[in-house]
């Protein structure tokens, strides 16, 4: 199990507010051969995005456990900011030098940008 071996970036839990009980539902992992731990992220609709310690950005469709998009550092410069824009599934990504990028996420895609 990826979650027990430490390869899970984050987990989705189901919680019952009346009993204060919760159970893990899914573990979200990185594509094979990629590394990184969760630094910051955002959720919009059924999609989650995470900035990783490797300087990459990963996107998941929350209904499946696999990473759907992998965005490596741009021109050897790590990503330092990631946030869903207010428009439908547009992703803002930034670097420490002030460069900002806008990406459109197509939910049907499963690729490396």
ZAMARGU-4260 file (C-alpha; in steps of 0.2 Angstrom, whole numbers, plus 5000, padded with zeros to 4 digits):
<rodrens>
0) 5000/5000/5000 | 5007/5017/4995 | 5000/5026/5010 | 5009/5014/5022 | 5025/5015/5013
5) 5026/5034/5014 | 5023/5038/4996 | 5006/5046/4999 | 5006/5065/4997 | 4989/5067/5006
10) 4974/5058/5011 | 4955/5061/5010 | 4945/5057/5026 | 4927/5055/5028 | 4921/5062/5045
15) 4905/5061/5055 | 4902/5077/5064 | 4890/5070/5076 | 4902/5056/5083 | 4918/5065/5079
20) 4924/5049/5070 | 4933/5049/5054 | 4941/5036/5042 | 4953/5037/5028 | 4945/5035/5011
25) 4959/5038/4998 | 4977/5041/4998 | 4984/5052/4984 | 5001/5047/4977 | 5014/5054/4964
30) 5018/5047/4947 | 5031/5033/4948 | 5049/5040/4949 | 5044/5057/4956 | 5047/5063/4973
35) 5041/5077/4985 | 5032/5081/5000 | 5016/5092/5002 | 5021/5110/5005 | 5005/5120/5000
40) 4989/5117/4990 | 4972/5121/4985 | 4955/5112/4981 | 4942/5118/4968 | 4927/5108/4963
45) 4934/5090/4962 | 4952/5094/4959 | 4967/5096/4971 | 4983/5104/4967 | 4999/5103/4978
50) 5016/5112/4978 | 5029/5099/4982 | 5046/5100/4991 | 5054/5095/4974 | 5048/5111/4967
55) 5035/5103/4956 | 5016/5104/4955 | 5004/5090/4955 | 4986/5089/4951 | 4973/5076/4956
60) 4955/5073/4951 | 4949/5068/4969 | 4938/5054/4962 | 4954/5044/4958 | 4970/5041/4968
65) 4982/5044/4953 | 4990/5061/4949 | 4983/5067/4933 | 4995/5081/4929 | 5013/5083/4934
70) 5021/5101/4931 | 5040/5100/4934 | 5050/5115/4938 | 5050/5128/4924 | 5068/5131/4917
75) 5076/5124/4932 | 5067/5136/4943 | 5056/5128/4957 | 5038/5133/4958 | 5034/5143/4974
80) 5016/5147/4973 | 5001/5137/4967 | 4982/5142/4968 | 4966/5139/4958 | 4960/5155/4950
85) 4942/5162/4952 | 4938/5156/4935 | 4934/5138/4931 | 4949/5127/4933 | 4962/5139/4929
90) 4978/5137/4939 | 4990/5151/4944 | 5008/5146/4947 | 5022/5157/4952 | 5041/5157/4955
95) 5051/5167/4967 | 5058/5178/4954 | 5040/5185/4952 | 5035/5176/4936 | 5017/5171/4936
100) 5009/5158/4924 | 4991/5154/4921 | 4987/5136/4915 | 4970/5129/4910 | 4966/5112/4918
105) 4956/5100/4907 | 4949/5087/4918 | 4949/5074/4904 | 4968/5076/4903 | 4981/5064/4911
110) 4998/5071/4905 | 5013/5080/4910 | 5013/5098/4905
</rodrens>
